[in-house]
Amino acid sequence: MNLQWTSLYQETDDGPIPRAGHTSVLVSCVSGHKVSTFIAVFGGYNGESSFNDVYVFDPGKHVCVLFFHPCA
């Protein structure tokens, strides 16, 4: 068993910046026989700024998108 972290992002990707104090939840949606699973991350703090945004990560496609930003 290999228990190592693997980075999924390159420096140019639009994933969330490192943060602590955030909330995350695993969301599963069922449509017929298809199940889609996503990880949603809300807010947090990076030592300088507090965040009020929501990122959604699709672990099957390794895609992360900014879902909500209060200033967008």
Phi, psi and chi 1 to 4 in degrees:
 res  aa     phi    psi   chi1   chi2   chi3   chi4
   1 MET       -  130.8  178.3 -177.7  -79.8      -
   2 ASN  -104.0  109.6 -177.9    4.6      -      -
   3 LEU  -105.6   72.0  -61.0  176.7      -      -
   4 GLN  -125.6  146.0  -74.4 -173.5  -46.2      -
   5 TRP   -75.4  142.2  -74.8   98.8      -      -
   6 THR  -125.0  127.7  -58.1      -      -      -
   7 SER   -74.1  130.5  176.7      -      -      -
   8 LEU   -99.7   -6.4  -60.4  176.3      -      -
   9 TYR  -116.2  147.4  -61.5  106.2      -      -
  10 GLN   -95.2  167.5  -58.4  -64.3  -37.7      -
  11 GLU   -61.5  -21.9  -69.2 -178.1   20.0      -
  12 THR   -91.2   -4.3   58.0      -      -      -
  13 ASP   -71.9  159.8  -75.9  -18.2      -      -
  14 ASP   -99.2   26.4  -65.3  -34.0      -      -
  15 GLY   -70.0  170.2      -      -      -      -
  16 PRO   -67.1  149.1   23.5  -30.9      -      -
  17 ILE   -75.3  157.9   63.8  171.7      -      -
  18 PRO   -55.3  141.2  -26.5   36.0      -      -
  19 ARG  -155.8  162.0   57.1 -173.2   70.4 -162.4
  20 ALA  -129.4  166.7      -      -      -      -
  21 GLY    69.9   18.2      -      -      -      -
  22 HIS   -86.9  172.7   58.2  -80.5      -      -
  23 THR  -118.3  135.7  -59.9      -      -      -
  24 SER  -132.6  151.3   58.7      -      -      -
  25 VAL  -146.1  143.5   62.9      -      -      -
  26 LEU   -92.3  126.6 -178.5   67.1      -      -
  27 VAL  -117.9  128.0  179.4      -      -      -
  28 SER  -118.0  130.5  -66.4      -      -      -
  29 CYS  -117.6  134.5  -56.7      -      -      -
  30 VAL  -114.9  127.6  179.0      -      -      -
  31 SER  -133.2  104.2  177.8      -      -      -
  32 GLY    66.8 -119.3      -      -      -      -
  33 HIS  -101.7    1.2  -64.7  -71.3      -      -
  34 LYS   -96.8  131.7 -177.2  178.7  178.8 -174.7
  35 VAL  -115.5  125.4  177.4      -      -      -
  36 SER  -111.6  135.0  -61.0      -      -      -
  37 THR  -122.5  134.5  -57.8      -      -      -
  38 PHE  -134.7  156.9  -56.4   93.1      -      -
  39 ILE  -115.4  122.9  -60.3  169.1      -      -
  40 ALA  -105.7  134.6      -      -      -      -
  41 VAL  -120.8  125.7  176.3      -      -      -
  42 PHE  -117.8  132.6  169.1   71.8      -      -
  43 GLY    64.2 -154.6      -      -      -      -
  44 GLY   121.7 -172.9      -      -      -      -
  45 TYR  -148.9  137.4 -178.1   71.5      -      -
  46 ASN  -110.7   15.6   70.6   -8.6      -      -
  47 GLY    96.1  -16.3      -      -      -      -
  48 GLU  -128.0  -37.2  -64.0  178.4    8.3      -
  49 SER  -133.0  146.2  -60.0      -      -      -
  50 SER   -93.9  145.9  -67.2      -      -      -
  51 PHE  -113.6  147.1  -58.7  104.1      -      -
  52 ASN  -130.7   40.5 -168.4   25.4      -      -
  53 ASP  -114.5  167.4   52.9    5.3      -      -
  54 VAL  -129.5  124.0  176.8      -      -      -
  55 TYR  -109.7  143.2  -82.2   87.9      -      -
  56 VAL  -121.0  126.6  176.7      -      -      -
  57 PHE  -112.5  129.9  175.4   67.5      -      -
  58 ASP  -100.3  102.9 -178.5  -20.3      -      -
  59 PRO   -66.6  -21.7   21.6  -28.7      -      -
  60 GLY   -73.4  -33.4      -      -      -      -
  61 LYS  -106.1   -6.2  -63.5  179.4 -178.6  175.7
  62 HIS    56.2   43.8  -69.3 -175.8      -      -
  63 VAL  -119.5  133.4  173.9      -      -      -
  64 CYS  -123.2  132.3 -173.3      -      -      -
  65 VAL  -129.9  147.0  -64.6      -      -      -
  66 LEU   -75.5  114.5  177.4   60.7      -      -
  67 PHE   -90.1  -37.7 -175.0   72.9      -      -
  68 PHE  -149.6  135.1  171.1   77.9      -      -
  69 HIS  -139.2  127.2 -169.8  -80.1      -      -
  70 PRO   -63.3  -20.4   21.9  -31.0      -      -
  71 CYS  -101.7    2.1  -63.7      -      -      -
  72 ALA   -78.6      -      -      -      -      -
